[in-house]
């Protein structure tokens, strides 16, 4: 749990390699490549799908910042330059995912690519992205959970964001905070990582079982949204949030309801298509035999 991976000097300048920015950069580079590779294994053009994922990612970054403006308006009102800041702070994951999904659908239709097959291929990319980004969060000490005495609770050092929050809120006691004692907290970053990996494995299993296109993606998306919903109850609320506490649960439940409806529709479509495939082509009555002289046959 060290926010700094390495320090090195080039000439007279010292450079610091921070875990948060490094793992977020890796996520933005590796995830589209992983998704395009899976798509190519499923018969889709690698370069075109990679371009689609790259554009969707870029739009998702913009969407993540725009949604963060909505949910944490006070943070940007204090310093409007944060809106255009090029650092890795101030992004909302689901704002980015929603905008990236809309962009991906639009590009797939424009480039005549199968939307749902591409969506399924994106599941490993999403899992890789979540694991890398949350690794950066875990090492950085942000996106942490509420205090707990569970066996797998995580203790952050003095000076970490967890220590600062507990010191300001007085949750751990003034003397404990001054002496560097930090109450253990829920490792909410690890919960999210584990959820993404397990759900991605389930989605891949559905693909191998020849589930209808779109079913693996929707199953993953529903499961991960529920993981986020549950995680929200043990995650410390950020002080910069301006939306009420009920906003995220309502937002997640609305998304889940829409995706469940889509899942039912895709599953029925897949079942109907399978039934048609087993039934074979429609049959028609045999034609009446035609006399040989009318067909140009042997005389």
Wavefront OBJ file of the C-alpha trace (Angstrom):
o trace
v 0.000 0.000 0.000
v 2.546 2.509 -1.193
v 1.312 5.371 -3.404
v 4.795 5.732 -4.923
v 6.184 2.897 -7.020
v 9.607 4.362 -7.722
v 11.748 7.485 -7.693
v 14.528 8.119 -10.170
v 16.726 10.951 -11.324
v 17.536 11.998 -14.862
v 20.140 14.714 -14.952
v 19.189 17.182 -12.261
v 15.485 16.364 -12.318
v 13.851 13.886 -9.980
v 10.852 11.906 -11.224
v 8.263 10.095 -9.171
v 6.334 7.109 -10.529
v 3.019 7.132 -8.689
v 0.926 3.974 -8.423
v -2.392 5.715 -9.101
v -1.441 7.358 -12.384
v 0.649 4.406 -13.531
v -2.076 1.803 -13.115
v -4.727 4.061 -14.626
v -2.507 4.582 -17.672
v -1.936 0.833 -17.941
v -5.690 0.267 -17.749
v -6.367 2.713 -20.575
v -3.722 1.071 -22.767
v -4.174 -2.634 -22.011
v -7.970 -2.841 -21.757
v -8.727 -1.852 -25.400
v -6.023 -4.230 -26.634
v -7.481 -7.072 -24.574
v -10.971 -6.398 -25.877
v -9.836 -6.217 -29.505
v -7.872 -9.472 -29.125
v -10.928 -11.287 -27.751
v -13.044 -9.844 -30.571
v -10.545 -11.073 -33.160
v -10.741 -14.556 -31.654
v -14.491 -14.372 -32.218
v -14.196 -13.534 -35.898
v -14.193 -9.706 -35.797
v -11.565 -7.430 -37.423
v -8.890 -6.603 -34.830
v -7.912 -3.136 -36.072
v -11.439 -1.855 -36.558
v -12.571 -3.112 -33.161
v -9.452 -1.658 -31.525
v -10.247 1.703 -33.098
v -13.815 1.428 -31.826
v -12.669 0.643 -28.283
v -10.097 3.459 -28.371
v -12.661 6.060 -29.447
v -15.184 4.732 -26.918
v -12.530 4.973 -24.201
v -11.690 8.571 -25.118
v -15.362 9.542 -25.031
v -15.747 7.637 -21.765
v -13.013 9.706 -20.137
v -14.888 12.865 -21.129
v -18.135 11.354 -19.844
v -16.505 10.389 -16.552
v -15.383 13.977 -15.979
v -18.780 15.393 -17.046
v -20.657 13.087 -14.663
v -18.250 13.994 -11.881
v -19.101 17.642 -12.460
v -22.700 16.706 -11.720
v -22.113 14.620 -8.588
v -19.294 16.717 -7.067
v -20.081 20.252 -8.173
v -18.584 21.814 -5.034
v -15.171 20.345 -5.844
v -15.066 22.176 -9.186
v -16.745 25.335 -7.901
v -13.846 25.796 -5.474
v -11.349 25.670 -8.353
v -12.811 25.733 -11.900
v -9.398 24.841 -13.363
v -10.010 21.300 -12.099
v -12.522 20.836 -14.925
v -9.687 20.836 -17.464
v -7.010 19.296 -15.224
v -4.978 16.589 -16.949
v -4.341 14.586 -13.777
v -6.216 11.405 -12.825
v -8.473 12.965 -10.181
v -12.125 13.776 -10.664
v -13.666 10.958 -12.690
v -16.864 8.967 -12.210
v -16.600 5.368 -13.397
v -20.230 4.909 -14.387
v -20.414 8.245 -16.149
v -17.569 7.020 -18.313
v -19.075 3.563 -18.858
v -22.448 4.943 -19.965
v -20.937 7.404 -22.451
v -18.430 4.838 -23.743
v -21.258 2.332 -24.291
v -23.327 4.834 -26.257
v -20.290 5.752 -28.368
v -19.453 2.103 -28.996
v -22.996 1.336 -30.141
v -23.009 4.309 -32.510
v -19.635 3.357 -34.023
v -20.568 -0.314 -34.366
v -23.697 0.615 -36.285
v -21.833 3.139 -38.449
v -19.089 0.602 -39.259
v -21.585 -2.256 -39.688
v -20.171 -4.346 -36.871
v -22.310 -6.662 -34.695
v -23.148 -4.561 -31.633
v -23.870 -7.341 -29.155
v -20.904 -9.489 -30.204
v -18.612 -6.500 -29.666
v -20.242 -5.856 -26.306
v -19.500 -9.438 -25.223
v -15.902 -9.069 -26.408
v -15.567 -5.953 -24.243
v -16.186 -7.881 -21.007
v -12.547 -9.034 -20.530
v -11.418 -5.489 -21.327
v -13.734 -4.096 -18.649
v -12.471 -6.616 -16.093
v -8.832 -5.834 -16.893
v -9.550 -2.121 -16.644
v -11.287 -2.458 -13.284
v -8.495 -4.613 -11.831
v -5.750 -2.223 -12.926
v -7.564 0.949 -11.881
v -8.570 -0.413 -8.498
v -5.020 -1.648 -7.927
v -3.951 1.972 -8.343
v -6.679 3.067 -5.926
v -5.702 0.421 -3.371
v -2.031 1.408 -3.418
v -2.920 5.089 -3.361
v -5.292 4.645 -0.432
v -8.307 6.271 -2.096
v -11.828 4.849 -2.613
v -11.463 3.160 0.780
v -14.146 1.616 2.961
v -15.665 2.252 6.355
v -13.923 1.063 9.545
v -14.435 -2.622 10.329
v -12.993 -5.361 12.538
v -13.351 -8.126 9.944
v -10.377 -10.430 9.507
v -9.604 -9.126 6.025
v -9.766 -5.459 6.985
v -6.917 -3.287 5.701
v -4.822 -0.905 7.795
v -3.384 2.141 6.044
v -0.395 4.061 7.399
v -0.365 7.501 8.971
v -0.516 10.254 6.375
v -2.730 8.214 4.032
v -6.133 9.478 2.857
v -7.757 7.085 5.368
v -5.727 8.571 8.235
v -6.552 12.114 7.115
v -10.274 11.367 6.958
v -10.320 9.669 10.352
v -8.308 12.504 11.874
v -10.670 15.185 10.533
v -13.798 13.231 11.491
v -12.431 12.119 14.857
v -13.628 8.554 14.271
v -10.478 6.962 15.670
v -10.010 9.333 18.574
v -7.733 12.346 18.714
v -4.867 10.633 20.533
v -4.878 7.671 18.189
v -4.809 9.967 15.150
v -1.965 12.044 16.573
v 0.084 8.930 17.288
v -0.522 7.532 13.806
v -3.069 4.848 14.709
v -5.494 4.193 11.839
v -8.615 2.071 12.219
v -8.765 -0.856 9.734
v -11.241 -0.364 6.895
v -13.099 -2.438 4.330
v -10.892 -3.108 1.265
v -13.629 -1.907 -1.086
v -11.141 -1.701 -3.974
v -10.444 -5.432 -3.620
v -14.165 -6.227 -3.395
v -14.691 -4.513 -6.724
v -11.713 -6.253 -8.309
v -12.887 -9.685 -7.139
v -16.396 -9.006 -8.400
v -15.131 -7.970 -11.844
v -12.918 -11.059 -12.195
v -15.596 -13.550 -11.096
v -18.283 -11.967 -13.262
v -15.961 -11.856 -16.279
v -15.229 -15.561 -15.785
v -18.969 -16.213 -15.770
v -19.422 -14.168 -18.949
v -16.661 -16.122 -20.696
v -18.336 -19.353 -19.626
v -21.594 -18.127 -21.197
v -19.729 -17.343 -24.422
v -18.278 -20.846 -24.510
v -21.776 -22.212 -23.950
v -22.905 -20.332 -27.087
v -25.228 -17.982 -25.236
v -27.034 -15.449 -27.410
v -24.920 -12.429 -28.296
v -25.354 -9.776 -25.643
v -26.305 -12.151 -22.825
v -22.721 -12.471 -21.455
v -22.216 -8.691 -21.515
v -25.557 -7.941 -19.870
v -25.019 -10.617 -17.215
v -21.633 -9.080 -16.406
v -23.011 -5.542 -16.396
v -25.918 -6.429 -14.106
v -23.678 -8.326 -11.694
v -21.012 -5.622 -11.573
v -23.597 -2.890 -11.023
v -24.971 -4.868 -8.080
v -21.416 -5.237 -6.744
v -21.061 -1.457 -6.955
v -24.406 -1.036 -5.217
v -23.392 -3.312 -2.347
v -19.940 -1.792 -2.155
v -21.493 1.618 -1.695
v -22.872 0.618 1.707
v -19.392 -0.137 3.099
v -17.458 2.543 1.224
v -16.667 5.847 2.902
v -18.620 8.734 1.388
v -16.399 11.322 -0.255
v -16.693 14.789 1.229
v -16.800 16.447 -2.215
v -20.030 14.694 -3.267
v -22.975 17.059 -3.601
v -25.657 14.529 -4.583
v -27.818 13.015 -1.807
v -26.901 9.614 -0.407
v -29.852 7.945 -2.138
v -28.672 9.056 -5.603
v -26.225 6.239 -6.373
v -28.464 3.388 -5.118
v -31.355 4.759 -7.199
v -29.076 5.230 -10.204
v -27.705 1.680 -9.981
v -31.139 0.113 -9.497
v -32.497 1.986 -12.517
v -29.608 0.713 -14.634
v -30.124 -2.838 -13.388
v -33.840 -2.708 -14.245
v -33.088 -1.593 -17.810
v -30.375 -4.217 -18.267
v -32.561 -7.025 -16.920
v -35.200 -6.119 -19.497
v -32.545 -6.202 -22.226
v -31.205 -9.519 -20.927
v -34.640 -11.133 -21.081
v -35.103 -9.831 -24.617
v -31.682 -11.084 -25.790
v -32.215 -14.486 -24.158
v -35.588 -14.862 -25.894
v -34.093 -13.767 -29.198
v -31.343 -16.333 -28.784
v -33.830 -19.068 -27.914
v -35.983 -18.235 -30.905
v -32.955 -18.248 -33.196
v -31.839 -21.624 -31.857
v -35.308 -23.067 -32.418
v -35.315 -21.817 -36.005
v -31.867 -23.338 -36.575
v -33.006 -26.746 -35.324
v -36.186 -26.576 -37.385
v -34.227 -26.109 -40.617
v -35.460 -24.344 -43.752
v -39.195 -24.298 -44.448
v -40.427 -27.164 -46.615
v -42.795 -26.875 -49.556
v -44.896 -29.506 -51.393
v -43.104 -31.397 -54.142
v -43.828 -29.954 -57.594
v -45.830 -31.901 -60.080
v -43.625 -33.869 -62.528
v -43.059 -32.006 -65.759
v -43.235 -33.820 -69.129
v -39.846 -34.384 -70.734
v -40.627 -32.388 -73.887
v -41.335 -29.279 -71.768
v -37.985 -29.381 -69.999
v -35.763 -29.895 -73.006
v -34.853 -33.334 -71.802
v -33.806 -36.350 -73.872
v -36.263 -37.021 -76.786
l 1 2 3 4 5 6 7 8 9 10 11 12 13 14 15 16 17 18 19 20 21 22 23 24 25 26 27 28 29 30 31 32 33 34 35 36 37 38 39 40 41 42 43 44 45 46 47 48 49 50 51 52 53 54 55 56 57 58 59 60 61 62 63 64 65 66 67 68 69 70 71 72 73 74 75 76 77 78 79 80 81 82 83 84 85 86 87 88 89 90 91 92 93 94 95 96 97 98 99 100 101 102 103 104 105 106 107 108 109 110 111 112 113 114 115 116 117 118 119 120 121 122 123 124 125 126 127 128 129 130 131 132 133 134 135 136 137 138 139 140 141 142 143 144 145 146 147 148 149 150 151 152 153 154 155 156 157 158 159 160 161 162 163 164 165 166 167 168 169 170 171 172 173 174 175 176 177 178 179 180 181 182 183 184 185 186 187 188 189 190 191 192 193 194 195 196 197 198 199 200 201 202 203 204 205 206 207 208 209 210 211 212 213 214 215 216 217 218 219 220 221 222 223 224 225 226 227 228 229 230 231 232 233 234 235 236 237 238 239 240 241 242 243 244 245 246 247 248 249 250 251 252 253 254 255 256 257 258 259 260 261 262 263 264 265 266 267 268 269 270 271 272 273 274 275 276 277 278 279 280 281 282 283 284 285 286 287 288 289 290 291 292 293 294 295 296 297 298 299
